[in-house]
Amino acid sequence: MKRKLIMKKNTEFVDEDREWLSITPSQRILETTKLWRLYLSLGGSLDPEPDPQSPFYFQKT
Amino acid sequence: MTPNPILKVLSTFKKHRVKSLLIGGQACIIYGAAEFSRDSDFVILCDNDNLERLKDALKTLKAELIYVPPLEASYLERGHACHFRCKAKDVQGLRVDVISKLRGCDSFDKLWERKKTVSIKKGGAINVIGLKDLVQSKKTQRDKDWLMLKRLVENDILLNENNPSAEKVKWWLLESRDPGSLVRLGSEHPEILKENIPCRPLLSAVGGQNLQKLGPELQGEELIERQKDIEYWMPLKKELEALRHDMRV
């Protein structure tokens, strides 16, 4: 039982997740900065995605 | 535009000495969530001096209020959030949301005591809500918050699974939403499991490794919290609707 669960635990995180978790919080911020650079260079919008489950959603309608 | 508008907002808040903690999606990234959040959310100290400093910072960011209510202590103290959109060059279009109370969480002073400070190159230090408080703040009516909550706890288990403190194990047992993790933790730490059954009754199913029972019980826990969140926001939403109505008249 335990062995099976440990295997399950290991498979719940893909390699990219583990890599992301293995870096420090400050490195994550720097990596996110690279994503921002790419996102904005491609003309990405800064509008948050509509979220009908948010308590504030009705205000946007 | 600077590469990361969130850092610009953070540095502006710091420059104006706004006492605040980063919450929401940006905080989740710092704790290892793999997501790309396009807005910035803060919990702030709601006192007159801090609100004045916040107003100055928002002025620097050319942030305009986009919805009701106005940025006033009386609204923040009742639990409302205030929403802004920045117009300054480096942050044009970025949403900044501020709140001073998080449902189910302690007061700002307590959150501040438990904050995490992250140092970044050339950016100084960022004050982020503590992980336990972030997880608590995610117990909302939104599906995505529950997915995030589960991931935040599982991340913490993965990062600290080698020789965790008893306090850590207790927190995982009280907050994990993954049946497999709960059963594994319960079998590895039976005493801590037993001690905490009164705090979280579904842990009795963990002891018996009753996965069939555990799923519905986890769902039940979630439904109760979602309902509490809906009820918390109901009078606040009514107040906002009245404010919007008054603005139209």
Boltz contact constraints between the chains, C-beta under 6 A:
constraints:
  - contact:
      token1: [A, 5]
      token2: [B, 180]
      max_distance: 6.0
  - contact:
      token1: [A, 5]
      token2: [B, 184]
      max_distance: 6.0
  - contact:
      token1: [A, 8]
      token2: [B, 180]
      max_distance: 6.0
  - contact:
      token1: [A, 20]
      token2: [B, 34]
      max_distance: 6.0
  - contact:
      token1: [A, 21]
      token2: [B, 32]
      max_distance: 6.0
  - contact:
      token1: [A, 21]
      token2: [B, 155]
      max_distance: 6.0
  - contact:
      token1: [A, 25]
      token2: [B, 30]
      max_distance: 6.0
  - contact:
      token1: [A, 25]
      token2: [B, 118]
      max_distance: 6.0
  - contact:
      token1: [A, 26]
      token2: [B, 118]
      max_distance: 6.0
  - contact:
      token1: [A, 26]
      token2: [B, 120]
      max_distance: 6.0
  - contact:
      token1: [A, 28]
      token2: [B, 29]
      max_distance: 6.0
  - contact:
      token1: [A, 29]
      token2: [B, 120]
      max_distance: 6.0
  - contact:
      token1: [A, 32]
      token2: [B, 29]
      max_distance: 6.0
  - contact:
      token1: [A, 33]
      token2: [B, 3]
      max_distance: 6.0
  - contact:
      token1: [A, 33]
      token2: [B, 4]
      max_distance: 6.0
  - contact:
      token1: [A, 35]
      token2: [B, 36]
      max_distance: 6.0
  - contact:
      token1: [A, 36]
      token2: [B, 3]
      max_distance: 6.0
  - contact:
      token1: [A, 36]
      token2: [B, 4]
      max_distance: 6.0
  - contact:
      token1: [A, 37]
      token2: [B, 3]
      max_distance: 6.0
  - contact:
      token1: [A, 40]
      token2: [B, 1]
      max_distance: 6.0
  - contact:
      token1: [A, 46]
      token2: [B, 38]
      max_distance: 6.0
  - contact:
      token1: [A, 46]
      token2: [B, 93]
      max_distance: 6.0
  - contact:
      token1: [A, 46]
      token2: [B, 94]
      max_distance: 6.0
  - contact:
      token1: [A, 48]
      token2: [B, 38]
      max_distance: 6.0
  - contact:
      token1: [A, 48]
      token2: [B, 39]
      max_distance: 6.0
  - contact:
      token1: [A, 48]
      token2: [B, 95]
      max_distance: 6.0
  - contact:
      token1: [A, 53]
      token2: [B, 141]
      max_distance: 6.0
  - contact:
      token1: [A, 53]
      token2: [B, 142]
      max_distance: 6.0
  - contact:
      token1: [A, 55]
      token2: [B, 233]
      max_distance: 6.0
  - contact:
      token1: [A, 59]
      token2: [B, 67]
      max_distance: 6.0
